[in-house]
Structure formats: structure tokens, C-alpha cells
Amino acid sequence: MTTTFTDRLLAALDRFNAAHPWDHNAHYHPWLLRQLPRRFGAALDVGCGSGELARRLAVRAESVLGVDADRRILARARASTGPGTPVTYTLAAAPDGLPAGPYDVITCVAVLHHLPFAETLTRLRRELAPGGTLVVVGCARAASPADHALGLVAVPLNALTGWVRNRGRRAPRRPESMTAPTRDPGMTYAEISREARRLLPGARLRRRLFWRYTLVWTAVSDRAG
């Protein structure tokens, strides 16, 4: 098989990115927090992983429940959460195993593509308190010219960001989120947007850099179950 220049370039980029790892999900945590009230009551973080977002939510929440289906990573989350922090971690598989709400805030970062989309959004809608906020940072399958154009722009920015964040480090540590099992997204952004707006009228969706999209929805007081 002949190796083309493009193949060699992509292989070099893969090696560079592996040597300069950074957390694409944590990159969106500050943005996510800006979508939330300054103070709120109960929060649910679905697919909490090592608990980084749950700990940040705890600064502003009365209580935070982090759920994940991976017992090993939950143990790491508990070990990283100091005493007195209002965070509880529970082993649970979404959507059926989620603890009942209501929650004032529900977050879901890079998890929804692992789950049945419509069933999970329906369950999250049901567990959200009236006036509560759901924030999703998700992954979609690239299909449209806009998807591919944004992905193309992200390639050099991804390498640059990795270099900047790891500059001066002799042995960059691979982020916890990069050790979790991964699955390629099956739904396109167009499919996600159409289904989300059907289930969550008024939801705000946007394509983002680094192969992500975002969704923000506020539950109304007279929401349908």
C-alpha cells in the first residue's frame, strides 16, 4: 500500500497530539458554568467521570450528585473530592438507572452519544425542576460541509492548544477523560438538533470547535411530562 503525503501528515499529527494531550471536555467547563445561575440547589452530573465538573458545580450548588456507570472511575472521583464538599457519587447507568429528581441543574458532557438519545433526553427533561437548566456538551458525527469545515479548522488549533497547555512539561499527563471508553457518535448534528428541538422546545444548540456541540434548555413551569 502506497503511503501518501496526507497519510504521513495525519500520522505525524497523531503522534504530536499523543505527546501533547489535553482535555477537550474540560475546555468547555467554564462556558458551561456561565450558562448556570450564580447559586442553585440540587445538581446532577450525568457521566461524571473523575468528578472534575461535579467539584466545580459544588462551589455554587447546595448539593451535587455525580453518576457514572464505571465503578473504577467513580473511585477516583471520590478520592479526589475533599471532605465537606457537597458532592455524592453514585454508580448508575443512564437513562433508566438515574436517581429521581427534581434537579435545578443537570449537566451531561461527552456522554450522550453513548446512550439512547431520545430516551435519555426524555428522562433528563422529566428529572429537571421547573425553571431548571439542562446543559449538554456532546459529540456528533461529521456529515455536512459545515461539520467538515469546522473539523478542518480544529485540527491545527487542537495541536496548537496541546502545545501551549503542555509547554514546559517534561512528561505531560494524559487527562482522566481520555482514559474512559470511547464510542464514535452515530447521530449527525442535524439529526441531534432536529430531535432535541422536538423533545425540548426552545433548546439552543450550536456547533463548536474540537468536535463538540452544545445544547442549553430551560424547563418551563408547565412542562409536559
Secondary structure, 3 states (H helix, E strand, C coil): CCCCHHHHHHHHHHHHHHHCCCCCCHHHHHHHHHCCCCCEEEEEEECCCCCHHHHHHHCCEEEEEEEECCHHHHHHHHHHCCCCCCEEEEECCCCCCCCCCCEEEEEEECCHHHCCHHHHHHHHHHHEEEEEEEEEEECCECCCHHHHHHHHHHHHHHHHHHHHHHCCCCCCCCCHHHHCCCCCCCCEHHHHHHHHHHHCCCCEEEEECCCEEEEEEECCCCCCC
